[in-house]
Amino acid sequence: MSTDDVDQRIAEASVVVPPGCAITGWAALRWLGGRWFSGLARDGTKLPVTIAVGTHDVRPQPGIAVSAEGLQERLVRVVDGVPITDARYAVSFEMRYARTLESAVTVLDMAAYNDLVSAEDQSAFITPGQNGWTGVPRAREAIGWADENAWSPMETWMRMAWVRDGGFRSPLSNRPVFDRDGRHLGTPDLIDPVAGVIGEYDGDGHLLRTQRDVDLRREARFREHGLQLVTMIAPDAADPTAFIARLTAAYRAAASAPRSARAWTLELPHWWTPTHTVELRSRLTSGERERLLRHRSA
């Protein structure tokens, strides 16, 4: 591969795809519009473009990997001149070969982010269609952890740490919060609607002065209305110990707060259009998708 451009890498790989075969995994999901499939591992190294070849004989080469797993012709489609597998096959491939449960869940969450698959569709595709395939137990477990409204990979990792390391109930992803008069207070990355604890992930973009000012104002609104906020930062992903300590303190504070201090609700006002599942987003008109989901393809 002679270029750093991820889409060009996929296009170049497509030249060596035999008839009846297709590009799969992250590259197929990227080609279908998956925003978060960058072609890079977490350490920044390039991932190979995988070609599902079935019984065809194709030699791996730099930047290209070959999968000899079964591939039915009905699961192959050509998009803008590039043969790719069905999104469900591509998601299954990435989930089954993910090194960790968190990585497998992230694949499904980020595919759902752009409505490429739903958790229900993915479950139906894997069972019974891929019973006995490599990595299926992990993929099935990951489906149970999925949330179709996570907006970034780090939100998924924060949610997993919240439950697996913290031992707390699974929070909801990106649900709008309102005051008692129906005014929108904000949409936190995570919220436990029972305890009134919210979680936010602060990446590098949140360090910019203008964004930090917005964040602080929003955090103040949440606290003024009785919500306890905890923030995850990049180092917490490698070692969530400090994050879990802050999360535990937030739950403790929420439990000791009087019920009368709870001046917020997740009940949607009549004018709000819900978009927190793939099914709900599929019902939107083209105009509504442009207005409400523009950030998902930015």
C-alpha positions in Angstrom: 0.0 0.0 0.0 1.4 3.3 -1.0 -0.9 5.7 0.7 -2.0 6.6 4.3 -5.5 7.4 3.1 -7.8 4.6 4.6 -10.3 4.7 1.7 -7.6 4.5 -0.8 -6.2 1.5 1.0 -9.6 -0.2 0.7 -9.9 0.7 -3.0 -6.4 -0.7 -3.7 -7.1 -3.9 -1.9 -10.3 -4.4 -4.0 -8.2 -4.8 -7.1 -7.0 -8.3 -6.0 -10.5 -9.5 -4.9 -11.4 -12.6 -6.9 -15.0 -12.9 -8.4 -17.4 -14.1 -5.7 -15.2 -12.8 -2.9 -15.3 -9.6 -1.0 -13.7 -7.2 1.5 -15.0 -7.7 5.0 -14.4 -6.6 8.6 -13.6 -3.0 9.5 -12.9 -2.1 5.9 -16.4 -3.1 4.7 -18.0 -1.2 7.5 -15.9 1.8 6.7 -16.9 1.6 3.0 -20.5 1.4 4.0 -20.2 4.7 5.9 -19.1 3.6 9.4 -17.5 6.7 10.8 -15.6 5.1 13.6 -13.8 2.4 11.5 -10.6 4.2 10.8 -8.4 1.3 9.9 -6.1 1.9 12.8 -5.6 -0.2 16.0 -5.7 1.6 19.4 -2.0 2.0 19.3 -2.2 3.8 15.9 -0.8 0.9 13.8 -2.6 0.2 10.5 -5.0 -2.7 10.3 -4.9 -4.9 7.2 -7.8 -4.9 4.8 -9.3 -8.4 5.1 -10.6 -10.3 2.0 -13.1 -13.1 2.6 -12.1 -15.6 -0.1 -13.9 -18.9 0.9 -12.3 -21.6 -1.1 -10.4 -19.3 -3.5 -6.7 -19.1 -3.4 -5.4 -15.6 -2.7 -2.0 -14.9 -1.2 -1.8 -12.4 1.6 0.4 -9.4 0.8 1.4 -6.2 2.6 -1.7 -4.5 4.0 -4.0 -7.3 3.0 -5.2 -10.3 5.1 -7.1 -13.3 3.8 -10.0 -15.1 5.5 -10.9 -18.6 4.2 -14.1 -18.7 6.2 -17.3 -19.6 4.3 -18.9 -16.8 2.3 -22.2 -17.2 0.6 -22.7 -15.3 -2.6 -25.9 -13.7 -1.3 -23.8 -11.9 1.3 -21.6 -10.1 -1.3 -22.5 -6.7 -2.7 -20.7 -4.1 -4.8 -20.7 -0.6 -3.5 -19.1 2.2 -5.6 -17.1 -0.5 -7.4 -15.8 -2.3 -4.4 -17.1 -5.8 -3.5 -17.9 -6.0 0.2 -19.7 -8.4 2.5 -23.0 -7.7 4.1 -22.6 -5.5 7.2 -23.8 -8.3 9.5 -21.0 -10.6 8.2 -18.4 -7.8 8.5 -19.5 -7.0 12.1 -19.5 -10.7 13.0 -16.0 -11.1 11.7 -14.7 -8.2 13.7 -16.5 -9.2 16.9 -15.5 -12.8 16.6 -11.8 -12.0 16.2 -11.7 -9.1 18.7 -9.0 -9.6 21.3 -11.3 -8.4 24.2 -14.9 -8.3 25.1 -14.7 -4.5 25.2 -13.4 -4.4 21.6 -16.1 -6.8 20.4 -18.9 -4.6 22.0 -17.3 -1.5 20.5 -17.6 -3.0 17.0 -21.3 -3.5 17.3 -21.9 -0.2 19.1 -20.1 1.7 16.4 -21.7 -0.2 13.5 -25.1 0.7 15.1 -24.0 4.3 15.4 -24.3 4.6 11.6 -27.3 2.2 11.5 -25.4 -0.4 9.6 -26.7 -3.2 11.9 -28.9 -3.5 14.9 -28.2 -5.8 17.9 -31.3 -7.8 17.1 -30.2 -8.3 13.5 -26.7 -9.3 14.5 -28.0 -11.8 17.0 -30.3 -13.4 14.3 -27.4 -13.5 11.8 -25.0 -15.2 14.2 -27.5 -17.7 15.5 -27.9 -20.2 14.0 -26.0 -19.1 10.9 -22.5 -19.2 12.4 -22.8 -21.7 15.2 -19.5 -23.3 15.7 -17.5 -20.6 13.9 -14.4 -19.1 15.5 -15.2 -16.6 18.3 -19.0 -17.0 18.3 -19.2 -17.3 22.1 -17.5 -13.9 22.5 -19.7 -12.4 19.8 -22.9 -13.6 21.5 -21.7 -12.3 24.8 -20.9 -8.9 23.3 -24.3 -8.6 21.7 -25.8 -8.7 25.3 -23.6 -5.7 26.2 -24.5 -3.6 23.2 -26.1 -0.1 23.2 -27.3 1.2 19.9 -26.9 4.8 21.0 -23.2 5.1 22.0 -21.6 8.0 20.1 -17.9 7.0 20.3 -15.7 4.1 21.2 -14.6 5.6 24.5 -18.2 5.9 25.6 -18.5 2.1 25.1 -15.3 1.5 27.1 -16.6 3.8 29.9 -19.9 2.0 30.1 -18.1 -1.4 30.3 -15.8 -0.1 33.1 -18.9 1.3 34.9 -20.5 -2.2 35.0 -17.6 -4.7 34.9 -15.1 -2.8 37.1 -17.5 -0.7 39.2 -20.2 -3.3 39.7 -23.0 -0.8 39.1 -26.1 -1.3 36.9 -25.6 -0.6 33.2 -26.3 3.1 32.4 -28.1 4.4 29.3 -26.1 6.1 26.5 -26.8 9.6 25.3 -30.3 10.1 26.7 -31.5 13.7 26.8 -32.2 15.1 30.3 -34.8 17.8 30.9 -36.0 19.9 33.8 -39.5 19.6 35.2 -40.7 22.3 32.7 -39.4 20.3 29.7 -36.3 22.4 29.0 -33.4 20.4 27.7 -30.5 20.4 30.2 -28.1 18.4 28.1 -27.4 14.9 26.9 -24.7 13.2 29.0 -22.7 10.3 27.6 -24.1 8.0 30.2 -26.8 8.2 32.8 -28.1 5.8 35.5 -31.7 7.0 35.7 -32.4 5.3 39.0 -29.4 6.7 41.0 -29.2 10.0 39.1 -25.5 9.6 38.3 -24.1 10.7 34.9 -20.8 10.0 33.2 -18.9 12.0 30.7 -15.8 11.2 28.7 -13.4 14.1 28.2 -11.1 13.6 25.2 -8.5 16.0 23.8 -11.2 18.1 22.2 -12.6 19.0 25.6 -9.4 20.7 26.6 -9.9 23.5 24.1 -10.9 26.7 25.9 -14.2 27.2 24.1 -15.3 23.6 24.5 -14.3 23.6 28.2 -16.4 26.6 28.8 -19.4 24.8 27.2 -18.7 21.7 29.3 -18.5 23.6 32.6 -21.8 25.4 32.0 -23.5 22.1 31.2 -22.0 20.4 34.2 -23.3 23.2 36.4 -26.8 22.7 35.0 -26.7 19.0 35.7 -25.5 19.6 39.3 -28.0 22.4 40.0 -30.8 19.9 39.1 -29.6 17.2 41.4 -27.5 15.0 39.2 -24.1 13.6 40.3 -21.5 13.8 37.5 -18.3 11.7 37.1 -15.7 12.2 34.3 -13.5 9.7 32.6 -10.3 10.8 31.0 -8.0 9.0 28.5 -5.6 7.4 31.1 -8.7 5.8 32.8 -9.2 3.5 29.8 -5.9 1.7 30.5 -6.5 1.6 34.3 -10.0 2.5 35.4 -9.1 2.4 39.2 -9.3 6.2 39.6 -12.5 6.5 37.5 -14.2 3.8 39.6 -13.2 5.6 42.8 -14.8 8.8 41.5 -17.9 6.8 40.3 -18.3 5.2 43.7 -18.2 8.6 45.3 -20.8 9.9 42.9 -23.1 7.0 43.7 -22.6 7.6 47.4 -23.4 11.3 47.1 -26.5 10.5 45.0 -27.8 8.1 47.6 -27.4 10.6 50.4 -29.2 13.5 48.5 -32.8 14.2 49.4 -35.4 13.1 46.8 -36.7 16.7 46.7 -33.3 17.7 45.1 -34.1 15.7 42.0 -35.3 18.4 39.5 -34.7 16.4 36.3 -36.4 13.8 34.2 -35.9 11.6 31.2 -39.5 11.9 30.2 -39.5 13.3 26.6 -41.5 16.5 25.9 -44.0 16.2 23.0 -41.7 18.1 20.6 -38.7 15.8 21.1 -38.0 13.1 18.5 -36.3 10.0 20.1 -33.4 8.5 18.2 -31.8 6.1 20.7 -32.2 2.9 18.7 -31.6 1.7 15.2 -35.3 1.0 14.8 -36.3 4.5 15.9 -33.8 6.1 13.5 -35.0 3.9 10.6 -38.4 5.6 11.0 -37.1 9.1 10.4 -37.8 11.0 7.2 -34.8 12.1 5.1 -35.3 15.6 6.4 -35.3 14.4 10.0 -32.2 12.3 9.5 -30.4 15.3 8.0 -31.4 17.5 10.9 -31.1 15.0 13.8 -28.3 12.7 12.7 -26.0 14.9 10.8 -23.3 14.6 13.5 -23.2 10.8 12.9 -21.7 11.1 9.5 -19.6 14.2 10.1 
